[in-house]
Amino acid sequence: MLATTTLIFIFITTVYILLRYSTRKKTFPGPKPLISLPNYFFDTILTISNKKLRNNLLNIFFPESFQYTVLTVPLASQYYTSKYGDIVQINLFNQPTIIISNPDFADYILRRNGKNYTLRFGNPSGLEYLGMKNKGIIWNTNIQRWKYQRLNFFQKALNTKLLDDAKYVSNDAVDYILKYVEKYEVKKDIIDTMDFLRSITFTITCHLFLDLPIGTISIEKTKYYVNSVVQYFKAWEYFLLKPTQFYDETQTSQHEKSIEQLNNVVNELISEREMNNNNNNNCLFINSLLNALDNQQITKEEMNQCILEMLIAGTDTSSVTMFYFLLALCDRKELEEQLRRELKENSYETLTNGLKESMRFKPVGPVIMRCAINDDIYNDIPIKNGTNIIINLADMHRRNENFTLGNQFNIINVEDKDLSNTNNEKNVFVPFGVGPKECVGRWLAKVEMEIIIEKLILNYSFERANGTKTLEELQTRWDIAQQPTDPGFMLIQKR
């Protein structure tokens, strides 16, 4: 008891001295720190086993870090954005961190000086759990390996021929999953729309990138594999950012099993390809990986992680966007009729704008996270090497100065917005990111979403089932990847 009291007394005395002599100044908006504490104080607090005491001390002396341990990244970022404006500096886990929803600053980070921000920050231990540490392309912090794997496997595979093939494959994948639509029913003619759409995109991904023709994977296995992807996303959000000391033993074990499960899926898919003897030399993604493995240019772990990341990226993001668009159409019958009329006339303006507006209104990736590789400066704002960057995309995409009806779903918001951002002007709409680390599959996503929605809308009607909320009311989990948490059941009927 005496030792504990002495320790607390020394701690409070030291804090008081530091408070008296702290002279730290802010150069632009953000929470004013109570004191400038040495890094070891933060590390010391993390070692406290009493969770309540630890959290109380963090909340007092490191309030920004505390916010990011109790809230998700987008929610914590929005808290500071709403309080301080579109450029905010905070201290996050003892690293300077800038939160941005200013379009020009975001464009500078992503595109104009994007080479200095190709790193993403995260908890190294968490990345190790996920298999992303120094492997794959999504969160690989080894820049040379990231460049090599992105260029040689992902970019080369996503060529013009693949985009042309994707049109036919997407059409066939919709037909295949519709044959088993009853497998997605929760009641007669009422389906779990998210699982239904995820199964379509998963089937497309397996065909285009793993040389597994449509129908190779049974519908039961498809559903199991899709669920494995969903569970991996939950593990990703759990492990990515917060300090290891905040991991819960039970949750950690559960998420480790989810990671192992998806890795097992990857191995099963590789074996499935080998058993079917699908040696199609045009399937560049899997063939390039296997050739690189044979030539010892990559490890088996790197290859598997590249496949895993193709599966999660190809399955979930497009599916969520399409779900939001279908949900929006359920309550906008005039828009649905306009869409059907245009599609029958081979016009795609409303379709393209509807998908863009879905990405704007509820972005699947609500934040973009980066880290400065070298010292930099933007408009007299110094950015030191190692500074974390969080681009608050969800906030930037809803600002009324940039969008006519920023807080409403309306295609008028994006009618004049381009997805490419190849000019020298700022772009206020960047759902796929932009620059050297932009979403590598952005054009494939556009192609497959347009084909899938066209096929579904021309042949089927969708209605919200009882208990399914409107797009505006639907609860979502705003995390690294934004997901609906409320049920997404819809009545599907052939026209």
C-alpha positions in Angstrom: 0.0 0.0 0.0 2.8 2.4 1.0 4.7 1.6 -2.2 1.6 2.3 -4.3 1.0 5.6 -2.5 4.6 6.7 -3.0 4.5 5.8 -6.7 1.3 7.8 -7.2 2.8 10.8 -5.3 6.0 10.7 -7.5 3.8 10.5 -10.6 1.6 13.5 -9.7 4.6 15.5 -8.6 6.4 14.9 -11.9 3.3 15.8 -13.8 3.0 19.0 -11.9 6.6 20.0 -12.6 6.1 19.2 -16.3 2.9 21.3 -16.4 4.6 24.3 -14.9 7.5 24.3 -17.4 5.8 23.1 -20.5 6.0 25.6 -23.3 4.8 23.6 -26.2 2.8 25.6 -28.8 0.4 24.6 -31.5 0.9 25.8 -35.1 -2.6 25.1 -36.2 -6.0 24.0 -34.7 -6.2 21.0 -32.4 -6.7 20.1 -28.8 -4.3 22.0 -26.6 -2.3 19.5 -24.5 -2.5 19.8 -20.8 1.2 19.1 -20.7 4.1 17.8 -22.9 4.8 14.5 -21.4 7.8 12.3 -22.3 7.0 9.2 -24.3 7.8 6.9 -21.4 4.9 8.3 -19.4 2.5 7.0 -22.0 4.2 3.6 -22.1 4.1 3.5 -18.3 0.4 4.1 -18.2 -0.2 1.3 -20.7 1.6 -1.2 -18.4 -1.0 -0.5 -15.5 -3.0 -3.7 -15.2 -6.0 -2.0 -13.5 -8.1 -1.1 -16.6 -10.1 1.6 -14.9 -7.1 3.4 -13.5 -5.3 3.1 -16.8 -8.2 4.5 -18.8 -8.7 7.3 -16.3 -5.0 8.3 -16.5 -5.1 8.1 -20.3 -8.2 10.2 -20.5 -6.6 12.9 -18.3 -3.1 13.1 -19.9 -3.5 11.5 -23.3 -7.2 12.2 -24.2 -6.8 11.9 -28.0 -5.2 8.5 -27.7 -8.0 7.5 -25.2 -10.6 8.5 -27.8 -9.1 6.2 -30.4 -9.1 3.2 -28.0 -12.8 3.6 -27.1 -14.1 4.8 -30.4 -13.5 3.6 -34.0 -11.0 5.6 -36.1 -13.7 7.4 -38.2 -15.8 8.3 -35.2 -12.8 9.6 -33.2 -11.6 11.5 -36.2 -15.0 13.0 -36.8 -15.1 14.1 -33.1 -12.0 16.2 -33.6 -13.0 17.4 -37.1 -16.3 18.7 -35.8 -14.6 20.4 -32.9 -11.6 22.0 -34.6 -12.2 22.2 -38.4 -11.0 20.6 -41.6 -7.3 20.5 -40.5 -6.6 19.3 -37.0 -3.4 18.2 -35.2 -3.5 15.7 -32.3 -1.1 13.5 -30.5 -2.1 9.9 -31.2 -0.2 7.2 -29.3 2.7 9.7 -28.9 2.9 10.4 -32.6 1.9 13.7 -34.2 -1.2 13.1 -36.2 -3.0 15.3 -38.7 -6.7 14.8 -39.4 -7.7 16.3 -42.7 -11.0 16.9 -44.5 -9.7 19.8 -46.5 -9.8 18.7 -50.2 -6.7 20.6 -51.3 -4.6 19.2 -48.4 -6.0 15.7 -49.0 -5.0 15.9 -52.7 -1.6 17.1 -51.7 -1.1 14.0 -49.5 -2.6 11.5 -51.8 -1.5 12.7 -55.3 0.7 15.8 -55.6 3.2 14.5 -53.1 1.8 11.0 -52.8 5.2 9.3 -53.0 6.0 10.7 -49.6 2.9 9.1 -48.1 2.8 5.6 -49.4 3.1 4.2 -45.9 0.2 3.5 -43.6 0.5 3.6 -39.9 -0.8 0.8 -37.6 0.2 -1.3 -34.6 3.1 -3.5 -35.7 2.0 -6.3 -33.4 -1.6 -6.1 -34.8 -0.3 -6.2 -38.4 1.7 -9.3 -37.4 -1.5 -11.0 -36.2 -3.2 -10.1 -39.5 -0.4 -11.3 -41.7 -0.1 -7.8 -43.2 3.2 -6.9 -41.7 5.6 -6.6 -44.6 3.3 -8.7 -46.8 0.6 -7.9 -49.4 -0.2 -4.4 -50.5 -3.0 -3.1 -48.3 -1.0 -2.4 -45.1 2.5 -3.5 -46.1 5.0 -1.1 -44.4 8.0 -2.5 -46.3 7.9 0.0 -49.2 10.1 -2.0 -51.5 8.1 -5.2 -51.1 4.9 -3.2 -51.4 6.0 -1.7 -54.7 7.1 -5.0 -56.0 3.9 -6.9 -55.2 1.6 -4.1 -56.2 3.2 -3.7 -59.6 4.0 -7.3 -60.6 0.9 -9.0 -59.4 -2.0 -6.6 -58.9 -1.4 -3.9 -61.5 -0.3 -6.2 -64.2 -3.3 -8.5 -63.6 -5.8 -5.6 -63.7 -5.3 -4.8 -67.4 -7.6 -3.9 -70.2 -8.3 -7.5 -71.2 -9.3 -8.4 -67.7 -11.7 -5.4 -67.6 -13.3 -6.6 -70.8 -13.5 -10.2 -69.5 -15.1 -8.9 -66.3 -18.2 -7.8 -68.2 -19.0 -11.3 -69.2 -17.8 -13.0 -66.0 -19.9 -10.5 -63.9 -23.0 -11.3 -66.0 -22.5 -15.1 -65.6 -21.8 -14.8 -61.9 -25.1 -13.1 -61.4 -26.9 -15.9 -63.3 -25.1 -18.6 -61.2 -25.9 -17.1 -57.8 -29.5 -16.4 -58.9 -29.9 -20.1 -59.6 -29.5 -20.7 -55.9 -31.2 -17.6 -54.7 -33.3 -19.7 -52.2 -30.1 -20.4 -50.3 -30.0 -16.7 -49.3 -33.7 -16.6 -48.3 -34.5 -15.8 -44.7 -38.2 -16.2 -45.6 -40.0 -16.9 -48.8 -38.6 -14.5 -51.5 -36.9 -12.4 -48.8 -33.1 -12.6 -49.0 -30.1 -11.5 -47.0 -29.0 -9.0 -49.7 -25.5 -8.5 -48.4 -24.6 -12.2 -48.5 -26.3 -12.5 -51.9 -24.2 -9.7 -53.4 -21.0 -10.8 -51.6 -21.4 -14.2 -53.2 -21.6 -12.7 -56.6 -18.4 -10.6 -56.2 -16.6 -13.5 -54.6 -17.4 -15.7 -57.6 -16.2 -13.0 -60.0 -12.9 -12.6 -58.1 -12.2 -16.4 -58.0 -12.8 -16.6 -61.7 -10.7 -13.6 -62.8 -7.8 -13.9 -60.4 -7.6 -17.6 -59.3 -8.6 -19.3 -62.5 -11.6 -21.0 -60.9 -14.5 -21.0 -63.5 -18.0 -20.2 -62.3 -19.6 -23.2 -60.7 -16.3 -24.7 -59.6 -17.1 -23.7 -56.0 -20.3 -25.1 -54.6 -22.9 -22.6 -53.3 -22.5 -23.9 -49.8 -18.7 -23.4 -49.9 -19.2 -20.0 -51.4 -21.3 -18.9 -48.5 -18.8 -20.3 -46.1 -15.9 -18.5 -47.8 -17.8 -15.2 -47.9 -18.5 -15.5 -44.2 -14.8 -16.1 -43.6 -14.1 -12.8 -45.4 -16.6 -10.9 -43.2 -15.0 -12.3 -40.1 -11.5 -11.4 -41.2 -12.7 -7.7 -41.6 -13.8 -7.8 -37.9 -10.3 -9.1 -36.9 -8.7 -6.4 -39.1 -10.6 -3.6 -37.3 -9.7 -5.2 -33.9 -6.0 -5.6 -34.4 -5.0 -2.7 -36.6 -4.5 0.4 -34.5 -5.0 0.2 -30.7 -2.1 -0.7 -28.5 -1.6 -4.4 -27.7 -2.3 -3.7 -24.0 -6.0 -3.1 -24.9 -6.5 -6.5 -26.5 -8.9 -8.8 -24.7 -7.8 -12.4 -24.3 -11.1 -13.9 -25.4 -11.6 -11.5 -28.4 -8.0 -11.9 -29.4 -8.4 -15.7 -29.6 -11.7 -15.4 -31.5 -10.1 -13.0 -34.1 -7.0 -15.2 -34.4 -9.3 -18.1 -35.4 -11.0 -15.9 -38.0 -7.6 -15.0 -39.5 -6.6 -18.7 -39.6 -9.9 -19.6 -41.1 -9.5 -17.2 -44.1 -5.9 -18.4 -44.6 -7.2 -21.9 -44.7 -9.7 -20.8 -47.4 -6.8 -19.4 -49.4 -5.0 -22.8 -49.3 -8.3 -24.6 -50.2 -8.7 -22.4 -53.3 -5.1 -22.9 -54.4 -5.7 -26.7 -54.1 -9.0 -26.4 -55.9 -7.2 -24.8 -58.8 -4.5 -27.4 -58.9 -7.1 -30.3 -58.8 -8.9 -28.8 -61.8 -5.7 -28.4 -63.8 -6.7 -24.9 -64.8 -3.4 -23.8 -66.4 -4.8 -20.8 -68.2 -1.8 -18.6 -69.0 -4.1 -15.6 -69.4 -4.9 -15.7 -65.6 -2.0 -13.4 -64.8 -2.6 -12.9 -61.1 -2.3 -16.5 -59.9 0.2 -17.5 -62.6 2.5 -14.5 -61.8 2.4 -15.4 -58.1 3.1 -19.0 -58.7 6.0 -18.2 -61.1 7.5 -15.8 -58.6 7.2 -18.4 -55.9 9.0 -21.0 -58.1 11.7 -18.5 -58.8 12.0 -17.6 -55.1 11.1 -14.0 -55.7 8.4 -14.2 -53.1 7.7 -16.5 -50.1 4.7 -18.8 -49.8 3.4 -16.5 -47.0 3.7 -13.4 -49.3 1.8 -15.2 -52.0 -1.0 -16.4 -49.7 -1.3 -12.9 -48.3 -1.6 -11.4 -51.8 -4.4 -13.9 -52.6 -6.1 -13.2 -49.3 -6.1 -9.4 -49.9 -7.5 -9.9 -53.4 -10.3 -11.9 -51.9 -11.2 -9.4 -49.2 -10.9 -6.4 -51.5 -12.8 -8.1 -54.4 -15.6 -9.4 -52.2 -16.7 -6.8 -49.7 -16.2 -3.2 -50.8 -18.2 -3.4 -54.1 -21.0 -5.5 -52.4 -21.6 -2.9 -49.7 -21.8 0.0 -52.2 -24.3 -2.0 -54.4 -26.4 -2.8 -51.3 -26.6 0.9 -50.4 -27.7 1.7 -54.0 -30.4 -1.0 -54.0 -31.6 0.2 -50.6 -31.8 3.8 -51.9 -33.8 2.7 -54.9 -36.3 0.9 -52.7 -37.5 4.2 -51.4 -37.0 6.2 -54.6 -39.3 4.7 -57.2 -39.0 7.6 -59.6 -35.2 7.2 -59.6 -35.6 3.4 -60.1 -37.9 4.0 -63.1 -35.5 6.5 -64.6 -32.7 4.0 -64.1 -34.6 1.2 -65.8 -35.7 3.4 -68.7 -32.1 4.6 -69.3 -30.7 1.0 -69.1 -33.2 -0.2 -71.7 -31.9 2.6 -74.0 -28.3 1.6 -73.3 -27.7 4.8 -71.3 -25.7 4.5 -68.0 -25.7 8.0 -66.6 -28.1 7.4 -63.7 -26.5 4.0 -63.0 -23.0 5.6 -62.8 -24.1 8.5 -60.7 -26.2 6.3 -58.4 -23.2 4.2 -57.6 -21.0 7.3 -57.1 -23.6 8.8 -54.8 -23.7 5.6 -52.8 -19.9 5.8 -52.4 -20.1 9.4 -51.4 -23.0 9.1 -48.9 -21.7 6.0 -47.1 -18.1 5.4 -48.1 -17.0 1.9 -47.6 -13.5 3.3 -46.6 -14.5 6.3 -44.5 -10.9 7.2 -43.6 -7.6 7.0 -45.5 -4.6 6.5 -43.3 -1.1 7.5 -44.3 2.3 8.2 -42.7 5.0 10.7 -43.8 8.2 9.0 -45.0 10.3 12.2 -45.0 10.0 15.7 -43.6 7.6 17.8 -45.6 5.7 21.1 -45.5 2.3 22.1 -46.8 1.2 25.8 -46.8 3.6 26.6 -44.0 2.4 23.5 -42.0 5.5 21.4 -41.1 5.0 17.7 -41.4 7.8 15.7 -39.7 8.9 12.3 -40.8 6.7 9.7 -39.1 3.7 12.0 -38.8 0.4 10.1 -39.0 -2.2 11.3 -41.5 -5.9 10.6 -41.3 -8.0 11.8 -44.2 -11.6 12.0 -43.0 -13.2 11.0 -46.2 -16.7 10.7 -44.7 -16.7 14.3 -43.6 -15.0 15.6 -46.7 -17.6 14.0 -48.9 -20.5 15.6 -47.0 -19.4 19.2 -46.9 -22.2 21.5 -48.2 -19.7 23.8 -49.8 -18.7 21.0 -52.1 -21.9 19.1 -52.5 -25.4 20.6 -53.2 -27.2 18.3 -50.7 -24.2 17.0 -48.7 -26.2 15.2 -46.0 -28.8 13.7 -48.3 -28.6 10.9 -50.8 -29.3 12.6 -54.2 -27.4 11.9 -57.4 -27.3 15.7 -58.1 -24.4 15.7 -55.6 -22.1 13.8 -58.0 -23.3 14.6 -61.5 -20.3 16.8 -62.1 -17.8 14.7 -60.1 -15.2 12.6 -61.8 -13.7 9.4 -60.4 -10.3 9.9 -62.1 -8.8 13.1 -60.7 -6.1 13.3 -63.4 -6.1 17.1 -63.6 -4.1 19.6 -61.6 -7.1 20.9 -59.6 -8.3 19.7 -56.3 -11.0 17.0 -56.4 -13.5 16.9 -53.5 -14.6 13.4 -54.4 -12.1 10.6 -54.1 -13.9 7.4 -53.0 -11.1 5.2 -54.3 -8.3 7.5 -53.2 -5.9 8.8 -55.8 -2.2 8.8 -56.5 0.4 6.1 -56.1 -1.6 4.2 -53.4 -5.0 4.6 -54.9 -7.3 1.5 -55.0 -5.7 -0.7 -57.5 -9.1 -2.3 -58.5 -11.1 0.9 -58.9 -11.9 0.4 -62.6 -12.8 -3.3 -62.1 -15.1 -2.3 -59.2 -16.8 0.2 -61.5 -17.3 -2.4 -64.3 -18.6 -5.2 -62.1 -20.9 -3.0 -60.1 -22.5 -1.5 -63.2 -23.0 -5.0 -64.8 -24.5 -6.5 -61.7 -26.9 -3.7 -60.9 -28.0 -3.5 -64.5 -28.7 -7.2 -64.7 -30.6 -7.2 -61.3 -32.6 -4.0 -61.9 -33.8 -5.0 -65.4 -34.9 -8.4 -64.3 -35.9 -8.1 -60.6 -37.6 -5.8 -58.3 -36.4 -5.1 -54.8 -38.4 -4.0 -51.8 -37.3 -3.4 -48.2 -38.5 -6.3 -46.0 -40.1 -5.7 -42.6 -37.4 -4.7 -40.2 -35.0 -3.4 -42.8 -34.4 0.3 -42.4 -34.1 3.0 -45.0 -30.6 4.0 -46.2 -30.7 7.1 -44.0 -31.8 5.2 -40.9 -29.7 2.1 -41.4 -27.1 1.6 -38.7 -23.5 1.1 -39.8 -20.3 0.4 -38.1 -18.0 3.3 -39.0 -14.6 1.6 -38.9 -11.6 1.0 -41.2 -14.1 -0.6 -43.5 -17.6 0.7 -43.0 -20.3 -2.1 -42.8 -24.0 -2.2 -42.2 -24.9 -3.6 -38.8 -28.7 -3.6 -39.2 -30.3 -6.5 -41.2 -30.4 -5.9 -45.0 -33.3 -8.2 -45.9 -35.1 -7.4 -49.2 -38.0 -8.9 -51.0 -36.8 -10.0 -54.5 -39.2 -10.8 -57.3 -38.8 -11.4 -61.0 -40.3 -8.7 -63.1 
